Amino acid sequence: MEASSILVRQGLLTTEQVEQSRLACTNGDRIDQVAVQLGFVTEEAALRAIGEEVGIEFLDLEQANIDLSLLAEFPQKLIHRHGVFPVRRANGSIIVATSDPFNLYPLDAIGAATGLSVHPVLAGRLDIAKRIKAHLGVGSETIEGMIAQQDEDETIQLLDGLDMEDSELAEQAQEASVVRLVNEILLEAIESWASDVHIESQASGLKIRYRIDGVLLPQPVPPEINRFRAAIISRLKIMARLNIAEKRLPQDGRIKLRVSGREVDVRVSVIPMIHGEGIVLRLLDKGRMEFSLPKLGMEPELYEVFCDLIRRPHGIILVTGPTGSGKTTTLYSALLEIKSEATKIITTEDPVEYQLEGINQIQVHPKIGLSFATSLRSILRHDPDVVLVGEIRDLETAENAIHASLTGHLVFSTLHTNDAPSAYTRLVDMGVEPFLVASTIEAVMAQRLVRVLCPACRRPFTPDRSELPEDFPWDAYIESGKPLYRAAGCRECRNVGFQGRKGIFELAVTTDAVRQLAHDNASSWEIRKAAIANGMLTLRKDAWKKVLDGVTTVDEVLRVTKGDRI
């Protein structure tokens, strides 16, 4: 009995879709599995239909009561090799989840290994794979093979105190497995949309955490991974072309990967810690990045004002915020918005994170004297219309940016301040004359990123006034008649409750009042009052708008912003 014929009979597939799936079959895949990959039918619907036909129940592993104690006595190689997962014992038999109701060999092998009769249930392949990673750890299959190989080689380890991490023979013996393990760690991070991978050496062993949507999430890893800590670190250092023998000094490198046809750039930072070296990998997935101002999360009124600002003929526009707040994405999106054949755009960055078509980008090299300041002086001799300076870090860069704006160029740059009005005083603190700040800065935009609620599982609720912060816009909430939402967690969002991030913004336009205050070297507090009087929406107020619109949660706003002082 073919699975595809069952799905046709139940009206889930057409004969044309079956034929298309048949033509797309490779590597012995079943037609129904290919149909799922092509999007003709969901895996759950297909498995439920097949299960009804062959008499096997479908089980939702997300909701199932799983007895994890079974893993201790269940052969892990069977789990990995056949994509199955033990669920629980019932009436002297063991319930095992499988995604292939037509392959009985794994069930016979499990029965022989455990001495129990096996009762199969159906579950999605991705659900089973997620359970395996959650309870056995990332790379557990590879580690099991590495341990088996190491155990086989125990008899030839004759030298006591042999430093395995510096032994070329030992590295060669484990190279294929270590390569696979490191690749699995990277692949899992990329598929999880992680921006950073933290590999930390602790007293208790190796710890791996992924930063997803700005929040660090610990990843389950098998305890046996500690035996290969040195090999994992050495492999990553080799990939980044770093000195594997140097373990006392920090090192920085870069890895270029291709994953599923997409280019992924990995920035590697290695720092020696008390219990060994710690590694942080910054993942830049070029294939998934989309630079578009309308999709950043700006309110329509703000978007209109910002679009007008970035089309001015000269002046400086600053974007401020902490590391990881999306400043580069905003600036790249602005450049692509104004890019044309009639406009010459040159950037100087450290590093160049994404390559933009039609824009001339310079990678600074401070070690050889190519800093932001020196590159900016050279850029002005290339007759640009628009210049982007990655960051204003010092007085020399600030003065060159001001000189560029005074000579008829539009300059974009970033600055590290907590809010928009503080940028004016920060430049003065660097040593720039207040009258130059007042005459060149056209606008400053501060931003943060808040996580976006998963639309599939967000839950409405009616809050009590006492549960909310004092500055929550209660009147606007009552007037809107819309509910607030909480994060829940489902299969779509990997049980986190959030999917992706959007920006919250605070745009201070340099009006005559703000210009006069900057010229008079007024405090950032006074500039802030003047900007708000002119209609500036603070970060906090912009964030509350996104809560009222059901985009994010109250807790997210409290996590990334503080209450307004005015």
C-alpha positions as CSV (number, residue, x, y, z in Angstrom):
1,M,0.0,0.0,0.0
2,E,1.5,3.3,-1.0
3,A,1.2,6.3,1.3
4,S,0.5,8.6,-1.7
5,S,-2.5,6.6,-2.7
6,I,-3.9,6.9,0.8
7,L,-3.6,10.7,0.7
8,V,-5.2,10.8,-2.7
9,R,-8.1,8.7,-1.5
10,Q,-8.6,10.9,1.5
11,G,-8.5,14.1,-0.7
12,L,-5.3,15.5,0.7
13,L,-3.3,15.2,-2.6
14,T,-4.3,15.4,-6.2
15,T,-3.0,13.0,-8.8
16,E,-1.1,16.0,-10.4
17,Q,0.6,16.7,-7.0
18,V,1.5,13.0,-6.6
19,E,3.1,13.1,-10.1
20,Q,5.1,16.3,-9.3
21,S,6.2,14.7,-6.0
22,R,7.3,11.5,-7.8
23,L,9.4,13.5,-10.3
24,A,11.1,15.4,-7.4
25,C,11.9,12.2,-5.5
26,T,15.6,11.6,-4.8
27,N,17.6,9.4,-2.4
28,G,14.8,6.9,-2.0
29,D,12.4,9.4,-0.3
30,R,8.7,8.4,-0.2
31,I,6.3,10.4,-2.4
32,D,4.3,11.6,0.6
33,Q,7.4,12.9,2.3
34,V,8.4,14.8,-0.8
35,A,4.8,16.2,-1.1
36,V,5.2,17.5,2.5
37,Q,8.5,19.2,1.5
38,L,6.9,20.8,-1.6
39,G,4.1,22.2,0.6
40,F,1.2,20.2,-0.9
41,V,0.2,18.8,2.5
42,T,1.3,19.3,6.1
43,E,3.2,16.4,7.7
44,E,0.7,16.2,10.5
45,A,-2.3,15.9,8.2
46,A,-0.4,13.2,6.1
47,L,0.6,11.2,9.1
48,R,-2.9,11.3,10.7
49,A,-4.4,10.1,7.4
50,I,-1.9,7.3,6.9
51,G,-2.2,6.3,10.6
52,E,-6.0,6.0,10.3
53,E,-5.5,3.7,7.3
54,V,-2.9,1.4,8.8
55,G,-4.2,1.5,12.4
56,I,-1.4,3.5,14.0
57,E,-2.3,6.4,16.3
58,F,-0.8,9.9,15.7
59,L,0.8,11.5,18.8
60,D,1.6,15.2,19.3
61,L,4.9,15.1,21.1
62,E,4.6,18.7,22.3
63,Q,1.6,17.6,24.4
64,A,2.6,14.1,25.2
65,N,3.5,12.8,28.6
66,I,7.1,11.5,28.0
67,D,8.9,9.2,30.4
68,L,12.5,10.5,30.1
69,S,13.8,7.7,32.3
70,L,13.5,5.4,29.3
71,L,16.4,7.1,27.6
72,A,18.9,5.6,30.1
73,E,18.1,2.1,29.0
74,F,17.3,2.8,25.4
75,P,20.1,2.3,22.8
76,Q,20.9,5.8,21.6
77,K,22.3,4.6,18.3
78,L,18.8,3.3,17.4
79,I,17.3,6.7,18.2
80,H,19.7,8.5,15.9
81,R,19.9,5.9,13.2
82,H,16.2,5.4,12.7
83,G,14.7,8.8,13.9
84,V,12.6,7.2,16.7
85,F,11.9,8.3,20.2
86,P,10.7,6.3,23.3
87,V,7.6,7.8,24.8
88,R,6.6,5.7,27.8
89,R,5.8,2.2,29.0
90,A,2.2,0.8,28.8
91,N,0.9,-2.6,29.8
92,G,4.3,-4.4,29.5
93,S,5.2,-2.8,26.2
94,I,7.1,0.3,25.2
95,I,5.5,3.1,23.1
96,V,7.9,4.4,20.5
97,A,7.3,7.4,18.2
98,T,8.3,7.0,14.5
99,S,7.6,9.1,11.4
100,D,7.7,6.1,9.1
101,P,4.8,3.6,9.5
102,F,6.1,1.4,6.7
103,N,9.5,0.6,8.1
104,L,9.2,-2.1,10.7
105,Y,12.9,-3.0,11.0
106,P,13.7,-0.3,13.7
107,L,10.8,-1.5,15.8
108,D,12.1,-5.1,15.6
109,A,15.6,-3.9,16.6
110,I,14.2,-1.9,19.5
111,G,12.2,-5.0,20.7
112,A,15.3,-7.2,20.5
113,A,17.5,-4.6,22.3
114,T,15.0,-3.9,25.2
115,G,13.3,-7.2,25.5
116,L,9.9,-5.5,25.4
117,S,7.1,-5.6,22.9
118,V,7.0,-2.3,20.9
119,H,3.8,-0.3,20.3
120,P,4.4,2.3,17.5
121,V,2.8,5.7,17.3
122,L,3.3,8.3,14.6
123,A,4.9,11.7,15.1
124,G,6.4,14.3,12.8
125,R,10.1,14.0,11.8
126,L,10.9,17.5,13.0
127,D,9.1,16.9,16.3
128,I,11.1,13.8,16.9
129,A,14.4,15.5,15.9
130,K,13.6,18.4,18.3
131,R,13.0,15.9,21.1
132,I,16.3,14.2,20.4
133,K,18.2,17.5,20.5
134,A,16.3,18.7,23.6
135,H,16.9,15.6,25.7
136,L,20.1,14.1,24.3
137,G,21.8,17.4,23.4
138,V,23.1,19.1,20.2
139,G,25.5,16.8,18.4
140,S,24.8,13.8,20.7
141,E,24.9,11.3,17.8
142,T,28.4,12.5,16.7
143,I,29.7,12.4,20.3
144,E,28.4,8.9,20.7
145,G,30.5,7.8,17.7
146,M,33.5,9.8,18.9
147,I,33.4,8.1,22.3
148,A,33.1,4.6,20.6
149,Q,36.1,5.5,18.5
150,Q,38.0,6.7,21.5
151,D,37.1,3.6,23.5
152,E,38.4,1.4,20.7
153,D,41.7,3.3,20.7
154,E,42.2,3.1,24.4
155,T,44.6,0.2,24.1
156,I,47.2,2.3,22.1
157,Q,47.3,5.2,24.5
158,L,50.5,4.2,26.2
159,L,51.9,7.5,27.4
160,D,50.7,8.9,30.7
161,G,50.1,12.6,30.7
162,L,49.9,12.9,26.9
163,D,48.5,16.4,26.1
164,M,45.8,15.3,23.7
165,E,45.0,18.9,22.7
166,D,48.5,19.6,21.4
167,S,49.0,16.1,19.9
168,E,48.7,16.3,16.1
169,L,48.2,12.5,16.0
170,A,45.2,12.8,18.4
171,E,43.7,15.7,16.4
172,Q,44.1,13.8,13.1
173,A,42.4,10.7,14.7
174,Q,39.4,12.7,15.8
175,E,39.3,15.3,13.0
176,A,36.4,13.9,11.0
177,S,34.2,13.5,14.0
178,V,35.1,16.9,15.5
179,V,34.5,18.6,12.2
180,R,31.0,17.0,12.1
181,L,30.3,18.0,15.7
182,V,31.3,21.6,15.2
183,N,29.2,21.7,12.0
184,E,26.2,20.4,13.8
185,I,26.6,23.1,16.5
186,L,26.8,25.8,13.8
187,L,24.0,24.4,11.7
188,E,21.6,24.2,14.7
189,A,22.4,27.8,15.6
190,I,21.8,29.0,12.0
191,E,18.5,27.1,11.7
192,S,17.4,28.5,15.1
193,W,18.0,32.1,13.7
194,A,20.6,32.7,16.4
195,S,22.7,35.8,16.1
196,D,25.5,34.6,18.4
197,V,26.9,31.3,19.7
198,H,28.5,31.3,23.2
199,I,30.8,28.4,23.9
200,E,32.0,28.8,27.5
201,S,34.4,26.8,29.5
202,Q,33.0,26.5,33.1
203,A,34.3,24.5,36.1
204,S,31.4,22.1,35.5
205,G,32.3,21.6,31.8
206,L,31.4,23.1,28.4
207,K,28.4,25.3,28.2
208,I,26.7,26.3,24.9
209,R,24.2,29.1,24.6
210,Y,22.5,30.7,21.6
211,R,21.4,34.3,21.5
212,I,18.0,34.2,19.7
213,D,16.1,37.4,19.2
214,G,18.4,39.2,21.7
215,V,18.0,36.7,24.5
216,L,20.6,34.1,25.5
217,L,19.1,30.5,25.6
218,P,21.1,27.6,27.0
219,Q,21.3,24.6,24.7
220,P,21.2,21.0,25.9
221,V,24.5,19.2,25.3
222,P,25.4,15.7,26.4
223,P,27.9,15.7,29.4
224,E,30.3,13.6,27.3
225,I,31.0,16.7,25.2
226,N,33.5,17.8,27.9
227,R,35.9,15.1,26.8
228,F,36.2,16.9,23.4
229,R,36.3,20.5,24.7
230,A,39.9,21.2,23.5
231,A,39.2,19.6,20.1
232,I,36.1,21.7,19.6
233,I,37.9,24.9,20.4
234,S,40.9,23.9,18.3
235,R,38.7,23.1,15.3
236,L,37.0,26.5,15.5
237,K,40.3,28.3,15.8
238,I,41.6,26.4,12.7
239,M,38.5,27.4,10.8
240,A,39.0,31.0,11.8
241,R,42.8,30.8,10.9
242,L,43.8,31.5,14.4
243,N,46.9,30.3,16.3
244,I,45.8,27.1,18.1
245,A,48.9,27.0,20.2
246,E,48.2,30.5,21.7
247,K,46.0,30.0,24.7
248,R,47.0,33.0,26.8
249,L,45.9,36.0,24.6
250,P,42.6,37.0,23.1
251,Q,42.2,36.4,19.3
252,D,39.8,37.5,16.6
253,G,39.1,35.8,13.3
254,R,36.5,35.1,10.7
255,I,34.8,32.1,9.1
256,K,32.9,32.0,5.8
257,L,30.3,29.3,5.4
258,R,27.8,28.2,2.8
259,V,24.7,26.7,4.3
260,S,21.8,25.5,2.1
261,G,23.0,27.8,-0.7
262,R,23.2,30.8,1.6
263,E,26.4,32.6,2.6
264,V,26.9,32.9,6.4
265,D,29.7,35.0,7.8
266,V,31.0,34.1,11.2
267,R,33.0,36.5,13.4
268,V,35.0,34.6,16.0
269,S,36.3,36.0,19.3
270,V,38.4,33.8,21.6
271,I,39.3,35.0,25.1
272,P,41.2,33.0,27.7
273,M,39.1,32.5,30.9
274,I,39.9,30.9,34.3
275,H,38.7,27.4,33.2
276,G,39.8,27.5,29.6
277,E,39.1,29.5,26.5
278,G,35.7,31.0,25.8
279,I,34.5,31.5,22.2
280,V,31.7,33.8,20.9
281,L,30.6,33.4,17.3
282,R,28.7,36.2,15.7
283,L,26.5,34.8,12.9
284,L,25.8,37.0,9.9
285,D,23.3,35.2,7.7
286,K,23.4,37.2,4.5
287,G,20.6,35.1,2.8
288,R,18.1,35.9,5.5
289,M,18.8,39.6,6.0
290,E,16.3,42.0,4.4
291,F,17.1,45.7,4.5
292,S,13.9,47.6,4.2
293,L,12.8,50.7,6.2
294,P,9.1,49.9,6.0
295,K,9.8,46.5,7.7
296,L,11.9,47.8,10.6
297,G,8.8,48.7,12.7
298,M,8.6,52.4,12.3
299,E,5.3,54.1,12.8
300,P,3.9,55.6,9.5
301,E,4.4,59.2,10.7
302,L,8.0,58.5,11.8
303,Y,8.8,56.7,8.6
304,E,7.6,59.7,6.6
305,V,9.8,62.2,8.6
306,F,12.8,59.9,8.5
307,C,12.5,59.4,4.7
308,D,12.5,63.2,4.3
309,L,15.6,63.5,6.5
310,I,17.7,61.0,4.6
311,R,17.1,62.8,1.3
312,R,18.6,66.1,2.6
313,P,21.5,67.4,0.5
314,H,24.0,67.7,3.5
315,G,24.3,67.4,7.2
316,I,24.8,64.5,9.7
317,I,22.2,62.0,10.7
318,L,23.1,59.8,13.7
319,V,21.6,56.5,14.9
320,T,22.3,55.7,18.5
321,G,21.9,52.7,20.8
322,P,23.8,49.9,22.4
323,T,25.5,47.0,20.6
324,G,23.0,44.7,18.9
325,S,20.2,47.3,18.8
326,G,19.9,47.2,15.0
327,K,21.8,50.4,14.1
328,T,23.6,48.9,11.1
329,T,20.4,47.4,9.7
330,T,18.7,50.8,9.9
331,L,21.6,52.6,8.2
332,Y,21.9,50.0,5.5
333,S,18.1,50.2,4.9
334,A,18.4,54.0,4.7
335,L,21.2,53.8,2.1
336,L,19.2,51.3,0.0
337,E,16.2,53.7,0.2
338,I,18.1,56.6,-1.4
339,K,20.4,54.6,-3.6
340,S,20.3,55.5,-7.3
341,E,22.5,55.8,-10.4
342,A,22.8,59.5,-9.8
343,T,24.1,59.2,-6.2
344,K,27.6,58.1,-5.2
345,I,27.5,56.4,-1.8
346,I,30.7,55.3,0.1
347,T,30.9,53.6,3.5
348,T,33.7,53.0,5.9
349,E,33.0,50.2,8.3
350,D,34.6,48.0,11.0
351,P,33.8,45.3,9.9
352,V,31.8,45.3,6.7
353,E,28.9,43.1,7.9
354,Y,26.9,42.8,4.6
355,Q,27.9,43.6,1.1
356,L,25.4,46.0,-0.6
357,E,25.1,46.1,-4.4
358,G,25.7,49.5,-5.9
359,I,27.3,50.9,-2.7
360,N,31.1,51.3,-2.3
361,Q,32.3,49.8,1.0
362,I,35.6,50.2,2.8
363,Q,36.9,47.8,5.5
364,V,39.0,49.8,8.0
365,H,42.3,48.3,9.2
366,P,43.5,50.2,12.3
367,K,46.6,48.0,12.6
368,I,47.9,49.4,9.3
369,G,46.7,52.9,10.0
370,L,43.4,52.8,8.0
371,S,41.0,54.1,10.7
372,F,37.6,55.7,10.3
373,A,39.2,59.2,10.4
374,T,41.9,58.5,7.8
375,S,39.6,56.6,5.4
376,L,37.0,59.4,5.7
377,R,39.6,62.0,4.6
378,S,40.3,59.8,1.5
379,I,36.6,59.2,0.8
380,L,36.0,62.9,0.3
381,R,38.5,62.9,-2.6
382,H,36.3,60.3,-4.4
383,D,33.5,62.8,-5.0
384,P,30.8,61.1,-2.9
385,D,27.2,62.4,-2.4
386,V,26.5,60.3,0.7
387,V,29.0,58.9,3.2
388,L,28.4,56.4,6.0
389,V,30.9,56.2,8.9
390,G,30.5,53.0,10.8
391,E,30.9,54.7,14.2
392,I,32.1,58.0,15.6
393,R,34.6,56.8,18.3
394,D,36.9,59.8,18.8
395,L,37.4,63.5,18.2
396,E,39.3,63.1,14.9
397,T,36.5,61.0,13.3
398,A,33.9,63.4,14.6
399,E,35.7,66.4,13.2
400,N,36.2,64.7,9.8
401,A,32.4,63.8,9.7
402,I,31.6,67.5,10.5
403,H,34.0,68.7,7.8
404,A,32.3,66.4,5.3
405,S,28.8,67.7,6.1
406,L,30.0,71.3,5.9
407,T,31.4,70.7,2.4
408,G,28.1,69.6,1.1
409,H,27.9,65.9,1.9
410,L,25.2,63.9,3.7
411,V,26.8,61.8,6.5
412,F,25.3,58.8,8.3
413,S,27.0,57.4,11.4
414,T,26.3,55.7,14.7
415,L,27.1,56.7,18.3
416,H,26.8,54.9,21.6
417,T,24.3,56.8,23.7
418,N,21.2,55.7,25.7
419,D,18.8,58.2,24.0
420,A,18.7,60.6,21.1
421,P,19.2,64.0,22.9
422,S,22.4,62.7,24.6
423,A,24.1,62.5,21.2
424,Y,24.5,66.3,21.0
425,T,26.2,66.5,24.4
426,R,28.3,63.4,23.7
427,L,29.9,65.1,20.7
428,V,30.7,68.2,22.8
429,D,32.2,65.9,25.4
430,M,34.5,64.4,22.7
431,G,35.8,67.9,22.1
432,V,33.7,69.2,19.2
433,E,32.8,72.8,19.3
434,P,29.1,73.3,20.3
435,F,28.4,75.6,17.4
436,L,29.6,72.9,14.9
437,V,27.3,70.3,16.6
438,A,24.4,72.8,16.3
439,S,25.0,73.6,12.7
440,T,25.7,70.1,11.3
441,I,23.5,67.6,13.1
442,E,20.2,67.3,11.3
443,A,18.6,64.5,13.4
444,V,19.5,61.8,15.9
445,M,17.5,58.6,16.1
446,A,17.8,56.2,19.1
447,Q,16.6,52.7,18.8
448,R,16.2,49.3,20.5
449,L,14.8,46.0,19.4
450,V,11.8,44.2,21.0
451,R,10.8,40.7,20.4
452,V,7.6,40.2,18.3
453,L,4.9,37.9,19.6
454,C,4.4,34.7,17.7
455,P,1.1,35.2,15.8
456,A,0.2,31.5,16.0
457,C,0.2,31.3,19.8
458,R,-0.1,34.8,21.4
459,R,-2.8,34.8,24.1
460,P,-5.1,37.8,24.8
461,F,-5.6,38.9,28.4
462,T,-7.3,41.7,30.3
463,P,-4.8,43.3,32.7
464,D,-5.6,44.9,36.1
465,R,-4.4,48.5,36.3
466,S,-2.2,47.7,39.3
467,E,-0.3,45.1,37.3
468,L,1.0,47.6,34.8
469,P,3.7,50.3,35.1
470,E,2.6,53.8,36.1
471,D,3.5,55.2,32.6
472,F,1.4,52.6,30.7
473,P,-1.1,54.5,28.5
474,W,-4.2,53.1,30.2
475,D,-6.6,55.6,28.7
476,A,-5.4,54.8,25.2
477,Y,-5.8,51.1,26.0
478,I,-9.4,51.5,27.2
479,E,-10.2,53.7,24.2
480,S,-8.8,51.2,21.7
481,G,-11.0,48.3,23.0
482,K,-8.3,45.9,21.9
483,P,-6.8,43.2,24.2
484,L,-3.2,43.0,25.4
485,Y,-1.3,39.8,24.5
486,R,1.0,37.5,26.4
487,A,3.6,35.0,25.0
488,A,2.6,31.4,25.1
489,G,4.8,29.1,23.0
490,C,4.1,26.6,20.2
491,R,5.8,24.5,17.6
492,E,6.0,27.5,15.2
493,C,8.2,29.5,17.6
494,R,10.1,26.6,19.2
495,N,8.0,27.2,22.4
496,V,9.6,30.6,23.0
497,G,6.4,32.7,22.3
498,F,8.3,35.1,20.1
499,Q,9.3,35.2,16.4
500,G,11.7,37.9,15.2
501,R,12.2,41.4,16.4
502,K,11.1,44.9,15.5
503,G,12.6,48.3,16.3
504,I,11.3,50.9,18.7
505,F,12.5,54.4,17.8
506,E,13.1,57.9,19.2
507,L,13.7,60.5,16.6
508,A,15.0,63.9,17.7
509,V,14.9,66.4,14.7
510,T,17.2,69.4,15.1
511,T,14.7,72.2,15.2
512,D,15.6,75.8,15.8
513,A,15.0,75.4,19.6
514,V,17.2,72.3,19.8
515,R,19.9,73.9,17.6
516,Q,20.0,76.9,20.0
517,L,20.3,74.7,23.0
518,A,23.1,72.7,21.4
519,H,24.9,75.9,20.5
520,D,24.6,77.1,24.1
521,N,26.0,73.8,25.3
522,A,22.8,73.0,27.2
523,S,22.4,69.7,29.1
524,S,20.9,66.6,27.4
525,W,17.9,66.9,29.8
526,E,17.1,70.4,28.4
527,I,17.5,69.3,24.8
528,R,15.2,66.3,25.6
529,K,12.5,68.6,26.9
530,A,12.7,70.7,23.8
531,A,12.6,67.7,21.5
532,I,9.5,66.3,23.3
533,A,7.8,69.7,23.1
534,N,8.4,69.5,19.3
535,G,6.7,66.1,19.1
536,M,9.5,63.6,19.7
537,L,8.0,60.2,20.7
538,T,10.3,58.6,23.3
539,L,11.5,55.0,23.1
540,R,9.1,54.0,25.9
541,K,6.1,55.6,24.3
542,D,6.9,54.1,20.9
543,A,7.2,50.7,22.6
544,W,3.8,51.1,24.4
545,K,2.2,51.7,20.9
546,K,3.5,48.3,19.8
547,V,2.1,46.7,23.0
548,L,-1.4,48.3,22.2
549,D,-1.1,47.0,18.6
550,G,-0.5,43.4,19.8
551,V,3.1,43.3,18.4
552,T,4.9,42.7,21.7
553,T,4.4,42.4,25.5
554,V,4.5,44.6,28.5
555,D,7.4,42.5,29.8
556,E,9.4,43.1,26.6
557,V,9.0,46.9,27.0
558,L,10.2,46.7,30.6
559,R,13.2,44.6,29.5
560,V,14.6,47.0,26.9
561,T,13.5,50.5,28.1
562,K,13.3,52.5,31.2
563,G,10.5,54.9,32.3
564,D,10.6,58.4,30.9
565,R,12.0,61.1,33.2
566,I,9.8,63.7,31.7
